[in-house]
Structure formats: structure tokens, C-alpha cells
Amino acid sequence: MTSTVDAPPDASPPEIPELEGKTTVGDRVFRALAVAAGSLIMIALAAVFIFLAIEGAPGFTADEQHYDGKGSFIGLVVPLVFGTTYAAVLALLIAVPFAIGIALFVSHYAPRRVAKPLGFVIDLLAAVPSVVFGLWGGLALGPYIRPLHEWLHNTLGFLPFFDGQPSATGRTLLTASIVLAIMILPIITALCREIFSQTPTLHEEAALALGATRWEMIRYAVFPYARSGMVSAIMLGLGRALGETMAVAMVLSSSPIIVLDIITSDNPRTIAAHIAQNYKETTPEKVAVLIACGLVLFAFTFGVNALARWIVGRGERKQAA
């Protein structure tokens, strides 16, 4: 005969100690350091903006003689914004196809003994000072690609980009854009390479198992996964091109004008180059105008990065849906 002992009606299961909410000293220290680092970045950005706004405010309403004959601050800064954007976009058009191609070659095509040294060489380009690129672009690259200017003028002269008389020195906006493209190439390549390498292997193997070729696998498995990261890489490269100073200033003989031709001696000037070329020999009023131009560049670059962040977030939300 067996007997059972019923548990009392008010009995409850044994309590399991809760670990949530408990933090160690290391967790608290790491959290404090992370918050301090993020706050420091925001404080630095705010300090730069406040400085530019205060010191550059008189530059918006200075005397007409300080605007390089343009009559007003708007008349001066609009051509500079055009030149900055034009040079950066041309650099992106040149650099992005090469960067994506190199990243794909390193991550999916090249054998390991070739991929690693090639990746190191591309990364080392980022360590070259911009002054070196400027000297090379103005003294070596410009004269070397003069035949290319002639060919573009003779072959594609019906386009507004190549209809002017080619420069005799080769120091044109096209030359400066090539130099900028080489300078932003390591940034875009390195980020794209890491993103392509993080594509889930299961996705790639599934595409290949379904009969896809290597290119089709990259097109339908790698690119959709890496789309937002590629946009981020391109926008970071754009930010570098927008703010580049010495390389453009050393290659170009420019002026604040709006012109589409990229192979003549009449070249638009970027904001950074304008500030670098005029900062030493100036009056206080002229300095205020240059700082106001710097404020415009700061806001423009900030807006480009914010737009990139919005595009990336929109792509991630679509992919998640």
C-alpha cells in the first residue's frame, strides 16, 4: 500500500536568484568610460560649432571688399560650395568602382597569400600625408596626364565637361579629383572589404548550391547584405574628400567660380582650399569671412553624414521588414 503526501495548497516553487540588474565593478567602469567618450565627442562638436558661429558671425555682414569681388557672402560661398561638391563627387565616381572591385577581389577571389599583402598595401595608402599626394599630383601626375586631357577634348569635346582648351600644365580639376580618389580609396576599400567578409557563409553556399555563379552569388547574397555598409563607406569617403585641403590647394590654381569644365586652367575652388590659401595674409574682417566659410563647410559635411545615417537606417529597416 502506497501513500502520497500532498503539498500544502500555499506551497510555491523554490525561488531562483535573479541575476538581472547585478553589475560588477568592471561593468560600471566600462559603462562610465563609454558614456564619457560619447559625451566628449558631442562636447567637442558643440565647441567647434559654437566657436565657428561666434567668430564667423561678423563674416556674414562684412564689407563688400572682403568677398573677393563677389559682392556678398552668398556670392562668395555658393561657388565654393559648388567647387567642393563637384571635386568630391568626381573623386567618388573615380574611386568607388575601384574600391568595390578591390574589396571583392581581396575578400572573395584572391588566394590568401595574395589577399593579405594586397590589403596591407591598400591600408598603407591612408597613412600617406596629404602634402605628399599634393606634390605628386601637381608635379608628376598633372604633366603626365596632359595627353588624356587632349584626348578627352578631341573625343568628347561636345560635352560641357571637356569643351574648353586643355590646360598646358595639367593641373586641372580632373587631376585634383584623381588625387582625391586615391586618397579616399583606402577608406572605402577597407570598410567594404570587412563588410563583404562578414556575409554569412550559409547564404553564399546556398546560392552556389542552387547553381549560381560566383558573380551571381555576390550579386544576390553579398551585395544585399552589405548594402547599408557600402553606403556608409562611400559617405565616409565623401566626407574625407569634402574636407581635404592641402592636396587640392597644391594641385589646383583655382578661383571662386562656377564652371563645369574639368580640363582647363579655369578651375572652381573648394572651401578648404580657399581657407588655406587666404588665411595667412588677411585682416580680422577677412578672417571672419574665412571662419564663416568654415562654418558652412562644417554644416555641409554634418548634413552629408546625417543623410548617410538616414539612408543606412532606412536600408536596415527595409531589410528587417
Backbone hydrogen bonds, N-H to C=O, Kabsch-Sander energy under -0.5 kcal/mol:
donor,donor_aa,acceptor,acceptor_aa,energy
6,D,4,T,-0.7
11,A,8,P,-2.1
22,K,19,L,-1.6
28,R,24,T,-2.0
29,V,25,V,-2.5
30,F,26,G,-2.6
31,R,27,D,-2.5
32,A,28,R,-2.3
33,L,29,V,-2.4
34,A,30,F,-2.5
35,V,31,R,-2.5
36,A,32,A,-2.4
37,A,33,L,-2.6
38,G,34,A,-2.4
39,S,35,V,-2.6
40,L,36,A,-2.4
41,I,37,A,-1.9
42,M,38,G,-1.9
43,I,39,S,-2.6
44,A,40,L,-2.5
45,L,41,I,-2.4
46,A,42,M,-2.5
47,A,43,I,-2.7
48,V,44,A,-2.4
49,F,45,L,-2.4
50,I,46,A,-2.7
51,F,47,A,-2.5
52,L,48,V,-2.6
53,A,49,F,-2.7
54,I,50,I,-2.6
55,E,51,F,-2.7
56,G,52,L,-2.0
57,A,53,A,-0.9
59,G,56,G,-1.0
60,F,56,G,-0.6
60,F,57,A,-1.3
61,T,58,P,-0.9
62,A,59,G,-0.6
66,H,63,D,-1.9
67,Y,64,E,-1.7
69,G,64,E,-0.5
70,K,67,Y,-1.8
71,G,64,E,-0.5
76,L,72,S,-1.3
77,V,73,F,-3.0
78,V,74,I,-2.1
80,L,76,L,-1.1
81,V,77,V,-2.8
82,F,78,V,-2.4
83,G,79,P,-2.7
84,T,80,L,-2.5
85,T,81,V,-2.6
86,Y,82,F,-3.0
87,A,83,G,-2.3
88,A,84,T,-1.9
89,V,85,T,-2.7
90,L,86,Y,-2.3
91,A,87,A,-2.1
92,L,88,A,-2.1
93,L,89,V,-2.5
94,I,90,L,-1.6
95,A,91,A,-2.8
96,V,92,L,-2.7
98,F,94,I,-0.7
99,A,95,A,-3.0
100,I,96,V,-2.7
101,G,97,P,-2.2
102,I,98,F,-2.8
103,A,99,A,-2.5
104,L,100,I,-2.5
105,F,101,G,-2.3
106,V,102,I,-2.7
107,S,103,A,-2.3
108,H,104,L,-2.6
109,Y,104,L,-0.8
109,Y,105,F,-1.1
110,A,105,F,-3.7
114,V,111,P,-1.5
115,A,111,P,-3.0
116,K,112,R,-2.0
118,L,114,V,-1.9
119,G,115,A,-2.5
120,F,116,K,-2.2
121,V,117,P,-2.3
122,I,118,L,-2.3
123,D,119,G,-2.2
124,L,120,F,-2.0
125,L,121,V,-0.9
125,L,122,I,-0.8
126,A,123,D,-1.2
127,A,124,L,-1.4
128,V,125,L,-1.2
133,F,129,P,-1.5
134,G,130,S,-2.4
135,L,131,V,-2.6
136,W,132,V,-2.5
137,G,133,F,-2.7
138,G,134,G,-2.5
139,L,135,L,-2.5
140,A,136,W,-1.9
141,L,136,W,-2.6
142,G,137,G,-2.1
144,Y,140,A,-1.5
145,I,141,L,-2.1
146,R,143,P,-0.9
149,H,145,I,-1.6
150,E,146,R,-2.2
151,W,147,P,-2.5
152,L,148,L,-2.6
153,H,149,H,-2.3
154,N,150,E,-2.5
155,T,151,W,-2.5
156,L,152,L,-2.5
157,G,153,H,-0.6
159,L,156,L,-2.0
162,F,159,L,-1.3
167,S,263,I,-2.5
172,T,170,G,-1.5
174,L,262,I,-2.0
176,A,172,T,-2.3
177,S,173,L,-2.4
178,I,174,L,-2.0
179,V,175,T,-2.2
180,L,176,A,-2.6
181,A,177,S,-2.5
182,I,178,I,-2.1
183,M,179,V,-1.8
184,I,180,L,-2.2
185,L,181,A,-1.1
188,I,184,I,-1.9
189,T,185,L,-2.6
190,A,186,P,-2.5
191,L,187,I,-2.0
192,C,188,I,-2.4
193,R,189,T,-2.7
194,E,190,A,-2.0
195,I,191,L,-2.2
196,F,192,C,-2.9
197,S,193,R,-2.0
198,Q,194,E,-0.9
198,Q,195,I,-0.7
199,T,196,F,-1.2
203,H,200,P,-0.6
204,E,200,P,-1.5
205,E,201,T,-2.8
206,A,202,L,-2.1
207,A,203,H,-2.0
208,L,204,E,-2.2
209,A,205,E,-2.4
210,L,206,A,-1.4
211,G,208,L,-1.4
212,A,207,A,-2.1
217,M,213,T,-2.6
218,I,214,R,-2.0
219,R,215,W,-2.6
220,Y,216,E,-2.6
221,A,217,M,-2.1
222,V,217,M,-1.1
223,F,218,I,-2.8
225,Y,221,A,-0.8
226,A,222,V,-2.2
227,R,223,F,-0.8
227,R,224,P,-0.5
230,M,226,A,-2.6
231,V,227,R,-2.1
232,S,228,S,-2.1
233,A,229,G,-2.4
234,I,230,M,-2.4
235,M,231,V,-2.4
236,L,232,S,-2.2
237,G,233,A,-2.1
238,L,234,I,-2.3
239,G,235,M,-2.4
240,R,236,L,-2.0
241,A,237,G,-2.3
242,L,238,L,-2.6
243,G,239,G,-1.6
244,E,240,R,-0.7
244,E,241,A,-0.5
249,A,245,T,-2.5
250,M,246,M,-2.5
251,V,247,A,-1.4
252,L,248,V,-2.6
253,S,171,R,-0.5
254,S,252,L,-0.7
255,S,267,N,-2.1
257,I,255,S,-2.2
259,V,257,I,-0.6
262,I,161,F,-2.3
267,N,253,S,-0.6
267,N,265,S,-0.9
269,R,255,S,-0.7
271,I,80,L,-0.5
274,H,270,T,-2.2
275,I,271,I,-2.3
276,A,272,A,-2.3
277,Q,273,A,-2.3
278,N,274,H,-1.0
279,Y,275,I,-1.1
282,T,280,K,-1.2
287,V,283,T,-2.5
288,A,284,P,-2.0
289,V,285,E,-1.7
290,L,286,K,-2.3
291,I,287,V,-2.7
292,A,288,A,-2.1
293,C,289,V,-2.0
294,G,290,L,-2.2
295,L,291,I,-2.1
296,V,292,A,-2.0
297,L,293,C,-2.3
298,F,294,G,-2.6
299,A,295,L,-2.6
300,F,296,V,-2.6
301,T,297,L,-2.7
302,F,298,F,-2.4
303,G,299,A,-2.4
304,V,300,F,-2.1
305,N,301,T,-2.3
306,A,302,F,-2.3
307,L,303,G,-2.4
308,A,304,V,-2.2
309,R,305,N,-2.3
310,W,306,A,-2.1
311,I,307,L,-2.5
312,V,308,A,-2.6
313,G,309,R,-2.5
314,R,310,W,-2.5
315,G,311,I,-2.3
316,E,312,V,-2.3
317,R,313,G,-2.2
318,K,314,R,-2.2
319,Q,315,G,-2.3
320,A,316,E,-2.3
321,A,317,R,-1.9
